Amino acid sequence: METNDLFLTKQDLQSLTGSCRVRGQLLWLDQNGWTYTLTCRGEPRVARELFHAKMVSPQTLHSHAQPNWSAARRLSEVCA
């Protein structure tokens, strides 16, 4: 298994964090509660599995959220 299969690439991290600088990436990862490890150069490594769990979770894929119609009815009654 290649390293790229296990971890997000540098380009993936730039897309995720919106920053091309390591310092900005670390700040974003910390502020958003992402777990990562550091390379010997101090660059973050995020597991691809974590990315999929956070961004493509089964709950997100299979969610069929429905509007809360009773709340909408109550609101229309209050505003009428």
C-alpha positions as CSV (number, residue, x, y, z in Angstrom):
1,M,0.0,0.0,0.0
2,E,1.4,3.4,-1.0
3,T,1.7,6.4,1.3
4,N,-0.8,8.3,-0.8
5,D,-3.4,5.5,-0.2
6,L,-3.0,6.0,3.6
7,F,-2.7,9.8,3.8
8,L,-4.1,12.9,2.1
9,T,-1.7,14.4,-0.4
10,K,-0.3,17.9,-0.1
11,Q,-2.8,19.0,-2.7
12,D,-5.6,17.3,-0.8
13,L,-4.5,19.2,2.4
14,Q,-4.4,22.5,0.5
15,S,-7.9,21.9,-0.8
16,L,-9.2,20.8,2.6
17,T,-7.7,23.7,4.6
18,G,-7.6,26.4,2.0
19,S,-4.0,27.1,2.8
20,C,-0.8,26.2,0.9
21,R,1.3,27.0,4.0
22,V,1.9,24.4,6.7
23,R,1.2,26.9,9.5
24,G,-2.2,27.7,8.0
25,Q,-3.0,24.0,7.5
26,L,-2.1,23.2,11.1
27,L,-4.2,26.1,12.4
28,W,-7.2,25.0,10.3
29,L,-6.8,21.3,11.3
30,D,-6.6,22.3,15.0
31,Q,-9.6,24.7,14.8
32,N,-11.8,22.1,13.1
33,G,-10.9,19.2,15.4
34,W,-9.0,17.1,12.9
35,T,-6.5,14.5,14.1
36,Y,-3.1,14.4,12.4
37,T,0.5,13.4,12.8
38,L,3.6,15.4,11.8
39,T,6.3,14.4,9.5
40,C,10.0,15.0,10.4
41,R,9.6,18.3,8.5
42,G,6.7,19.4,10.6
43,E,4.1,18.8,7.9
44,P,0.7,17.5,8.8
45,R,-0.4,14.0,7.7
46,V,-4.1,13.3,7.8
47,A,-5.3,9.7,7.4
48,R,-7.5,9.3,4.3
49,E,-9.7,7.1,6.4
50,L,-10.4,10.0,8.8
51,F,-11.2,12.3,5.8
52,H,-13.8,9.8,4.6
53,A,-15.2,9.3,8.1
54,K,-15.6,13.1,8.5
55,M,-16.5,14.2,5.0
56,V,-18.2,11.1,3.5
57,S,-19.8,9.5,6.5
58,P,-22.5,6.9,6.1
59,Q,-24.9,9.1,7.9
60,T,-24.3,11.8,5.3
61,L,-24.7,9.5,2.4
62,H,-27.8,7.8,3.6
63,S,-29.5,10.7,5.3
64,H,-32.9,11.6,4.0
65,A,-33.6,14.6,6.2
66,Q,-37.2,15.8,6.1
67,P,-38.5,19.2,6.9
68,N,-40.1,19.7,10.3
69,W,-43.6,20.5,9.0
70,S,-45.1,20.8,12.5
71,A,-42.7,23.6,13.3
72,A,-43.5,25.3,10.0
73,R,-47.2,25.1,10.8
74,R,-46.7,26.6,14.3
75,L,-44.6,29.4,12.8
76,S,-47.2,30.2,10.2
77,E,-49.9,30.3,13.0
78,V,-47.7,32.7,15.1
79,C,-47.0,34.9,12.1
80,A,-50.6,35.0,10.9
